């Protein structure tokens, strides 16, 4: 019975190693993406809101509102994503 347990633990270790390497690759990409989003938000706040100080609070709240709409509506999320891609291209 000891050999069977060792084999099972070896398989579990192998699965855990593969999962942890997969997860670490995804976490690094996710964190890099988050920092890109933070940078985009900082640029948005610096240039757009500073240019229109009268409606600045609405401009700062717009991304939050759009995020909530995109979270609950897949069609809106797709349209917003396509719009962001077009914005980056232009």
Secondary structure, DSSP 4 states (H G I P E B T S, - for coil): -HHHHHHHHHHHHHHHHHHHHHHHHHHHHHHHHHHHHHHHHHHIIIIIIHH-GGGHHHHHHHHHHHHHHHHH-HHHHHHHHHHHHHHHH-
